[in-house]
């Protein structure tokens, strides 16, 4: 059962969907709390659950449960198809899925108990960090061995992104989580270790917090997009050369940008300026990627009317463009002056991880899952509902964050008393909660659809046993 | 195989160059001397150290920043942060692990909370039920940090709440305040414009006065009832233990707002916020006094 072809990808996808509906439930509770604080937490208080504990549970579970597992599911589906080789070890892959699930479960439990490193995005305590490093090694080994034993000569750009990600991310995770400071040699006041002292800790925290988005979610996501856009449109990739320019520029520029989270803060000006400069340079890799997708889509835009995965994908490309225009903009000192510390910033984070890379993950799951289980999707109507609920929900949700954030920032600039500002953004918190409720519904429908598609799985011996040069060398190869 | 090596070696090289400049170089060069505000966690009272752990455990830092942003040309706090106290510098954090700079202000900045609100009673009531002290706040109450039998009047702190408050009170500059440097800058001698009782009434609730002071006769919340304060003020001034400067009711009220500790009515705690001289402008102060005199 563990040796079955495609089982790693399939189980990654199932686990991802489970770890989606759990944290979106947390997310809805958080949004309701920020609108009406007495609605939720008086009931959760006896469990010692409060906003400050549920928030990291939400963030870490969507990031490392849902999105990471969905992207790895997509990667383990794509890699055999682009290499013309079977996955090096499905057994290792399945163990990766199992341990990954255990890590996320333990992560949820420890965070609920208040065991945390106290650093945003890097909350998981040291023992779980060790587990994550092990998982990265397991998944990376499988990836490198598969690509190393490939039958397809050309290394398609998606593989560049996957290989690159598994090269640099373990380094980033190790440094970002300050893993050499352990519970056995903790600094005073931080019993779980995992932190430097002084403002250097904040700098390393944001080096990590930013790069987990930029050099994990983004590069895995773009790798999947480079496979999906030609596949779903039937057009060859517009330019291989442009895709490689995008790859090298993202590898070069992204890693420098983390300190833009500390603009105007108590860190030396040169660290801020360096981060802002490279943030603006991010426009180069982003525009090369988006331009490549736009040109590849040429003549096929009408397909999005009928093809919902392609609709998610096209929308994800557009939001990728927007979020990467917003990012450099808000890193500027003049803009940050107003947007920093406000709801604008978590709005930006959701635009990247939800409206961009989760949309890509939805497209990938809808496209890959039927092929993995050897039967069509349970319901196209539910898929359509999923799209519209999430799309419309997100518009409310994002406006709530963004406009509410601008009201906060502008009011603080004019010295309006703090509590008056809190009260004045209530309508925007309501918009956010409404959007969250719509998306919550859509995502549960998605979960149900996947469950029904998966149930009583008896996968047929699939045609994928034969390599797929038609994909790898053919339509995807494109202009080179 | 060759392309794979290029991706791996190239990717790793670019990553390490970035790390060199954005992680290694700052770590090697940012070694500021500790400021008077920096707390040495090896020497701090056990309560304060534990309080910081509670602060991290409960995720306070997700909604409260601990940094006053500074304008590096003037070395002063940025305009939107001016009411928060002095600007933060690297030296304020030298012993902190993790650094709790924060990224959001769903709640106010807490960098100088110990200076801004030195009353532990205020903090206990606020942690127990934020609406008591800060009507309209979206902060959750932390009832699980309090003992059974706690009430709005008398929240009974468990050891975790005591430690947390000890930590919050330790967040201060430890510098002598510069006279005249404070925003608002109101003193007993500041001449006041003509007040408007109606605006004063609105301020009474929006500033949170109503959380502690009733306007019904004899009703005790935290502070004394302000019903008939225009008349009671005159008897207070004449009390033998009165050490303030007021000679008329208006000045007594003014003094009580700007310097609450000048006279504590017997039987009440010295729990009132000490920052109204920073928060109010002259017009608001006049409006409040005018309103209170009508009560």
Interface residues (C-beta under 8 A of the other chain):
Chain A: X33 X34 X37 X41 X42 X45 X46 X48 X50 X51 X52 X53 X55 X56 X114 X115 X116 X117 X118 X119 X120 X144 X147 X148 X155 X160 X163 X164 X167 X168 X171 X172 X175 X181 X187 X188 X189 X190 X191 X194 X195 X196 X197 X198 X199 X200 X201 X202 X203 X204 X205 X207 X215 X248 X251 X252 X254 X255 X256 X258 X259 X261 X262 X264 X265 X266 X267 X268 X269 X271 X274 X275 X337 X338 X340 X341 X342 X343 X345 X346 X408 X409 X412 X413 X415 X417 X418 X419 X420 X422 X423 X429
Chain B: X1 X3 X4 X7 X8 X10 X11 X12 X14 X15 X16 X18 X19 X21 X22 X23 X26 X27 X29 X30 X32 X41 X42 X49 X52 X53 X56 X57 X58 X59 X60 X61 X62 X63 X65 X67 X69 X70 X71 X72 X78 X79 X80 X82 X83 X87 X88 X89 X90 X92 X93 X94 X95 X96 X97 X98 X99 X100 X101 X102 X103 X104 X105 X106 X108 X134 X135 X136 X137 X138 X139 X140 X141 X142 X143 X144 X206 X207 X208 X279
